[in-house]
Amino acid sequence: MDERVEGDLTNKVGYAKPPKHTRFTKGRSGNPKGRPTGSKNLATMMIEELTQTVARHRCQNAYELWPSICAIAYNLEASPR
């Protein structure tokens, strides 16, 4: 163990005991700026992607628009196992 002397107090430094000058001060978090406003979490981004419409070809010149989640499910069902 590394020992550092500050004034008349002996502070032990080691596992789960960082030096006093590097610890967070009281009333301040480790992420003071926080998450930026307008940033999206993973669930929101997935919902946006899966609800977009994609073109699905029915025959040569005809196609229909499907939500991408339906197109994925259809392709998984139709794919050979």
Secondary structure, DSSP 8 states (H G I E B T S, - for coil): -EEEEETTEEEEEBTTB--GGGS--TT--S-SS-S-TT---HHHHHHHHHTSEEEEE-SSS-EEEEEHHHHHHHHHHHS--
